[in-house]
Amino acid sequence: MVDAGKWCGVPGAANYHRGMRRGVTLLELLIVLVVIGLLAGIVAPSAGSLADRLAVEHEAGRLLVAYRSAWLTARVQHRLALLRVTADSLAIWTVSSAGAPDTLLAWLAPGPGLAGVSIQGAPHTTVFAPYGAAVGLANTTHVLGRGKASRQVVVSRLGRVRVLP
């Protein structure tokens, strides 16, 4: 094997070349930084839209739970249950009988608006009879949206709820 120091005639040249092979050049470092920057530029916008989709999905699920909780409250307590859906709150009130003046708050949760999700339409109240059927309800649709993400929560006349894309 030929020693680099003896070959080129400069003492210590072998140690000098061996140390340079382990380092990173400025050009290599800049290329790596450019690639990382490009990847971050591609991933960051899609992460924002993913957060919007997840928030809308979560609020659609919470709305579904509110309707099912109102149905269950009416069945278990053998009373009328009123579900009031607004942007700020989801509330279930119970009434002892039709025409009774007193109501009791049975359940209260924050509405979709507090999570930054918009809900289209006027505030809506659904009444569930003690046997669980919705009373005086036409089909209704709640449209939830944030950014480019949106979901529809459809409630049938019978009180069945489904979430559509």
C-alpha positions in Angstrom: 0.0 0.0 0.0 1.3 3.5 -0.9 1.4 6.1 1.8 -0.1 9.4 0.6 2.5 11.4 2.6 5.4 9.6 0.9 3.7 9.5 -2.5 3.2 13.3 -2.8 6.3 14.2 -0.9 4.5 16.3 1.8 4.8 15.1 5.4 1.3 14.7 7.1 -0.6 14.7 3.8 -2.1 11.3 4.6 -3.8 12.6 7.8 -5.0 15.7 6.0 -6.8 13.8 3.2 -8.3 11.3 5.7 -10.0 14.1 7.8 -11.5 15.7 4.7 -13.3 12.5 3.6 -15.4 12.5 6.8 -16.8 16.0 6.5 -19.7 17.5 4.6 -19.3 20.2 2.0 -21.3 23.4 2.0 -22.9 22.5 -1.3 -24.1 19.1 0.1 -25.5 20.9 3.2 -27.4 23.5 1.0 -28.9 20.7 -1.2 -30.2 18.9 1.9 -31.7 22.2 3.3 -33.4 22.9 -0.1 -34.9 19.4 -0.2 -36.2 19.8 3.4 -37.7 23.1 2.5 -39.5 21.8 -0.6 -40.9 18.9 1.4 -42.2 21.2 4.2 -43.8 23.4 1.5 -45.7 20.5 0.1 -46.8 18.9 3.5 -47.8 22.1 5.4 -50.9 23.0 3.3 -52.2 19.5 3.3 -51.8 19.3 7.1 -54.1 22.4 7.4 -56.8 20.8 5.2 -56.5 17.6 7.2 -57.1 19.6 10.4 -60.3 21.1 8.9 -61.6 17.7 7.8 -61.0 16.3 11.3 -62.7 19.2 13.0 -65.8 18.9 10.7 -65.9 15.1 11.2 -65.7 15.5 15.0 -68.5 18.1 15.1 -70.7 15.9 12.8 -70.2 13.1 15.2 -71.1 15.3 18.2 -74.3 16.4 16.5 -75.2 12.7 15.8 -74.6 12.0 19.5 -76.8 14.9 20.5 -79.7 13.6 18.5 -79.3 10.0 19.8 -78.9 11.3 23.4 -82.2 13.3 23.0 -83.9 10.2 21.7 -82.6 8.1 24.6 -83.5 10.8 27.2 -87.1 10.8 26.0 -87.3 7.0 26.1 -85.6 6.6 29.6 -87.4 9.5 31.4 -90.7 8.9 29.6 -91.0 12.6 28.9 -90.8 14.9 26.0 -87.2 15.8 25.1 -86.3 19.0 23.2 -83.0 19.1 21.4 -81.9 22.7 20.6 -79.1 23.0 18.0 -77.4 26.3 17.7 -73.9 27.3 16.7 -73.0 28.0 20.3 -74.6 25.0 22.1 -76.3 21.7 21.9 -78.9 21.4 24.7 -81.5 18.8 25.7 -84.5 20.0 27.7 -87.1 17.7 29.2 -90.8 18.6 29.6 -93.1 16.6 32.0 -96.0 16.7 29.6 -97.3 18.5 26.6 -98.2 22.1 27.4 -96.4 22.0 30.8 -94.7 25.3 31.6 -91.6 23.8 33.3 -88.6 22.5 31.5 -85.5 20.9 33.0 -82.1 21.1 31.4 -80.9 17.4 30.9 -77.8 17.9 28.8 -75.6 20.7 27.6 -72.6 20.7 25.3 -70.7 23.3 23.3 -71.9 23.8 19.7 -69.8 23.5 16.6 -69.1 27.2 16.4 -66.8 27.0 19.4 -64.6 24.6 17.5 -64.4 26.9 14.5 -66.9 24.9 12.5 -69.8 26.8 10.9 -73.3 25.4 10.9 -75.6 26.7 8.2 -79.3 27.6 8.8 -81.3 29.0 11.7 -81.2 27.4 15.1 -83.3 24.2 15.1 -85.4 22.5 17.8 -86.4 18.9 17.6 -89.0 17.3 19.9 -88.9 13.6 20.8 -92.0 12.0 22.3 -91.7 9.7 25.3 -91.9 6.7 23.0 -88.9 8.0 21.0 -90.4 9.2 17.7 -89.7 12.8 16.6 -92.8 15.0 16.8 -93.7 17.7 14.3 -90.4 17.3 12.4 -89.9 17.6 8.7 -86.6 16.4 7.2 -83.9 18.7 8.1 -80.2 19.1 7.1 -77.4 20.7 9.1 -74.4 21.6 6.9 -71.2 21.8 8.8 -68.1 23.4 7.3 -64.6 24.7 7.9 -62.2 25.7 5.2 -62.8 23.4 2.2 -64.2 20.6 4.4 -67.9 20.1 4.8 -70.4 17.4 6.0 -74.2 17.2 6.0 -76.1 15.8 9.0 -79.5 14.7 7.7 -82.4 14.1 10.2 -85.5 12.3 8.9 -89.1 12.9 10.0 -88.8 9.9 12.3 -85.7 11.2 14.0 -83.2 9.0 12.3 -79.8 10.7 11.8 -77.1 10.1 9.2 -73.9 11.9 8.2 -73.3 12.5 4.5 -70.1 13.6 2.8 
